[in-house]
Amino acid sequence: MSEWTVPQPSGPDDPRRANTPYDRVPPPLPPGQEAPVSGPPTTGAGAWWWGLGLLLCVPMLSNLLVVAGALGYRAAVRKTLTPTGHEVVRRAVNWHLSQLLYTAVLLAVHVVLLMTFASDEPVPLASPISTAMGLLVLLVIYGLVLSIVAANRAARGDLTRTVGAIPFVRA
């Protein structure tokens, strides 16, 4: 009899079907007990790497993506974080939220100054209008450098001081 004429298993309940590790289902956990977390502890460096999203250079959109990514990362790795990792993620989220707020304020100041001082004549480079945009560029550069340095330090298990971060998240 050839392999074409041998009856093949028809479904998961067929006794002729081979038993694979994927067929085994773990027993259900008692109520109130969580599944054990496997894998190495997480350092939290990923929350800082989200800061590289600022390279998109779309001021508010980039900041919103970075904040959403850092908060999503925090929720995803919360159970595997080391105690230092919790602090790393908290500092990263606080900085990203602070940077979002600073960007919104600087853009609002820029628009107000533009509406107040701009007219049909060209604006000199050292005007109040360009000051807000210059500060925004410096803020982005600081955020990028801080994200890279803090992520590398977090990967080693060290903390980084986040100068200018508002403590939105306390614990």
Salt bridges, closest charged atoms under 4 A:
ASP14 OD2 - ARG16 NH2 2.82
ASP23 OD1 - ARG17 NH1 3.41
GLU34 OE1 - LYS79 NZ 2.99
GLU87 OE2 - ARG90 NH2 2.60
GLU87 OE2 - ARG91 NE 2.82
ASP158 OD2 - ARG156 NE 3.70
